[in-house]
């Protein structure tokens, strides 16, 4: 039995055609790397939650997160003044101060914000139709607060059918005639503009967040820490300081501004959201600054791997059909499961070790239809094709021979 044969090539072509025409029936874009990458992360979530040793992840000392808890605006202003006195490189505020309140609350906050040299505040993009690439609305902080600030939108890409799981974000979006950057990119740009330039040069509409750290891997200042330790915060100098909500206190988890991420320790049947929004932003910033992005395989390489995998499975089935005889049907499923487990291991290891993501869906579609295609081809398509060819051949040559027999006497005559 030859590894390279016309039968294996034909059955491989059948599989590829099936995958190519699948979008017509199910609306799955076989070539849309961004869409499929985000969807296929469900299985590779195991890398984030189970395979990586989170305890050995290094702390990101460039980022300090300040918990504002339920402080009012005047109290947050006091926090800001203390932090700003230590000259951080950039301060990012993940609090949506879209409306005005009393002067007693707003004036101290506006004054504190005006003194910050590098300030980034959150906005929120809204009103984008499915057919448009441009957002119609951008909610901004009240004018008195944003006088000295750059704005970065805080929108994440959520999967509502999966309990609001965050896996990705869009680095840039169009708002009317302007290009807006995400909150994390605006902050990272001030800290290291070259790293952000390199990140944007990837030109991906969507970027998967390479989650590695929760609050235990960042320097955290709880609600009262800023006030109690205000004379010993020298380590803040030249750091990124993020202000956001981490519960009433860090040790009291609240069900506000908190999300599921792939790092959730309960991979199946998630019990409780595991990461506050400000920490999600911190993970995105860390990923950008450390150049620790997740990469999708180029289309040509991805499609080549799918084609080679399909051919290998078809060749394996052909070999087993001849060598195993009556044992073929009993052992084919077992062999297929073994090969599937090996391929899954390669996919997970590539993601874990090299940050390369291979599309799970396409790979397992090959496994799902491989035996059906092989059986259909060898059991029906090939025999029927051969039989049909024989009938056409016999009919054609019979007519030719009959014609020769009629014409011969005429020539002799």
C-alpha positions, -999 to 999 in steps of 0.1 A, spaced: 0 0 0 16 32 -12 14 63 10 9 85 -20 -20 73 -41 -47 88 -62 -74 75 -38 -58 95 -9 -56 126 -30 -92 124 -41 -106 118 -5 -84 147 8 -99 169 -19 -134 159 -8 -126 169 28 -112 203 17 -143 209 -5 -165 201 24 -147 226 46 -148 253 19 -185 250 12 -195 246 49 -200 284 53 -228 283 27 -248 260 50 -238 271 85 -225 306 81 -190 297 93 -162 317 76 -135 292 70 -109 318 61 -118 344 88 -89 340 111 -101 367 136 -136 352 140 -125 316 143 -96 324 165 -118 340 192 -143 312 190 -118 284 191 -102 297 223 -128 278 243 -107 246 243 -73 264 247 -87 281 278 -72 250 295 -38 265 289 -47 296 309 -66 279 337 -50 244 340 -17 241 322 1 273 330 16 275 365 1 308 376 21 307 408 54 310 390 43 339 368 65 369 375 49 400 390 46 430 367 63 457 386 56 483 360 19 485 370 4 496 403 -34 492 407 -53 515 432 -86 503 445 -111 532 447 -138 510 463 -168 531 471 -150 563 477 -167 595 466 -152 619 441 -136 641 466 -119 611 483 -107 598 449 -93 633 443 -73 630 475 -60 596 464 -50 611 430 -31 640 447 -11 616 469 -3 593 440 6 621 416 30 636 441 53 606 435 56 613 398 42 582 381 48 579 344 11 577 336 -22 575 355 -51 556 340 -86 560 355 -111 532 347 -141 551 362 -168 566 339 -172 602 352 -197 610 325 -220 632 345 -216 661 369 -225 661 405 -223 687 433 -194 712 433 -182 698 466 -176 665 449 -166 677 414 -143 706 420 -117 686 440 -117 659 414 -114 683 385 -85 701 402 -67 668 410 -71 656 374 -58 689 360 -25 685 378 -17 651 363 9 653 336 0 621 317 -36 612 323 -58 586 305 -95 584 312 -121 559 298 -147 566 272 -173 542 258 -180 536 221 -217 529 212 -241 525 183 -223 504 157 -245 485 133 -235 450 120 -229 465 85 -208 495 96 -171 498 105 -177 531 123 -192 539 157 -217 567 159 -213 577 196 -184 581 220 -194 587 256 -168 610 272 -161 621 308 -177 654 317 -158 683 301 -144 696 334 -127 663 341 -112 656 306 -94 689 300 -60 673 307 -68 638 296 -63 615 267 -93 592 261 -92 555 255 -124 534 251 -130 507 277 -150 484 255 -142 447 257 -154 419 234 -178 399 254 -194 365 248 -228 369 264 -238 333 259 -208 323 280 -216 344 311 -198 375 298 -164 359 293 -137 383 281 -111 369 257 -103 397 234 -104 434 226 -101 456 196 -70 478 197 -85 506 175 -119 516 163 -133 542 140 -155 569 155 -169 592 128 -138 605 110 -113 597 138 -94 567 149 -98 559 186 -74 537 207 -84 513 234 -78 524 271 -49 499 275 -32 511 243 -34 548 253 -17 540 286 9 518 270 16 544 243 26 569 269 48 544 288 65 529 257 54 543 223 76 519 203 59 488 218 25 502 209 36 510 174 48 474 169 15 461 183 -6 482 160 16 472 130 1 437 134 -30 453 120 -54 429 137 -90 440 141 -92 419 172 -64 409 197 -67 380 221 -56 390 256 -28 367 268 -41 364 304 -13 356 328 -19 376 360 -46 384 385 -44 409 413 -18 387 432 7 394 403 4 432 404 12 457 431 -21 466 447 -30 496 469 -63 490 486 -88 517 495 -71 528 527 -35 520 517 -30 552 498 -39 573 529 -21 551 554 11 547 534 11 582 518 46 588 531 61 556 518 50 553 481 83 561 464 81 529 444 53 546 423 78 569 405 78 563 367 52 535 370 19 530 354 -8 536 380 -43 523 373 -73 535 393 -103 512 393 -128 491 413 -115 460 432 -144 456 455 -153 473 487 -118 461 498 -95 438 479 -104 410 502 -141 414 497 -151 403 463 -181 421 448 -203 413 418 -196 447 401 -173 454 371 -161 418 373 -159 392 345 -151 357 336 -118 351 319 -100 320 306 -80 321 338 -111 310 358 -99 280 379 -132 262 373 -129 256 336 -162 237 334 -192 252 352 -177 284 362 -189 293 397 -180 330 400 -163 357 378 -126 358 384 -112 392 373 -121 428 378 -122 451 347 -92 471 357 -71 439 360 -82 429 325 -69 462 313 -37 456 332 -33 422 315 -37 438 281 -11 465 290 14 439 302 9 418 270 16 449 248 46 461 268 62 426 271 54 418 234 37 387 246 9 386 220 -10 355 209 -4 348 172 -26 331 147 -9 310 121 -8 326 86 -36 314 64 -13 297 39 4 277 67 -29 270 85 -45 257 53 -14 236 45 -15 219 79 -52 212 75 -46 197 40 -16 176 52 -36 164 83 -65 154 60 -42 135 37 -24 117 65 -57 105 80 -70 93 45 -37 75 39 -39 59 74 -74 47 68 -65 32 34 -35 14 50 -57 0 78 -84 -11 54 -60 -33 35 -38 -45 64 -64 -51 91 -92 -66 70 -122 -74 92 -106 -57 122 -106 -24 103 -140 -12 116 -133 -21 151 -99 -4 153 -104 26 131 -122 46 157 -95 38 183 -67 48 160 -86 80 151 -90 89 188 -53 83 194 -44 106 164 -69 132 177 -54 132 211 -19 137 197 -30 166 175 -48 182 205 -16 179 225 4 196 197 -22 224 195 -22 230 232 16 228 235 21 252 206 -2 277 223 14 272 257 50 273 246 50 296 215 18 316 218 7 302 185 -30 294 181 -42 268 156 -79 267 148 -95 239 168 -128 239 149 -112 232 115 -90 204 128 -118 185 145 -141 189 116 -115 170 96 -116 142 122 -154 142 123 -159 137 86 -127 117 78 -142 82 83 -175 92 66 -156 104 36 -133 74 35 -162 49 38 -183 68 12 -155 69 -13 -143 33 -9 -177 18 -3 -198 37 -29 -182 65 -49 -152 45 -61 -170 12 -70 -199 30 -87 -175 52 -106 -155 22 -118 -186 4 -127 -200 34 -146 -167 39 -164 -167 2 -174 -202 4 -188 -193 36 -208 -161 20 -220 -177 -12 -230 -205 6 -248 -181 29 -266 -158 1 -278 -187 -21 -288 -200 6 -311 -165 11 -325 -160 -26 -331 -194 -28 -347 -186 1 -370 -153 -15 -381 -171 -48 -389 -196 -30 -411 -170 -9 -429 -145 -37 -436 -166 -56 -462 -171 -23 -481 -133 -18 -483 -127 -54 -494 -154 -50 -520 
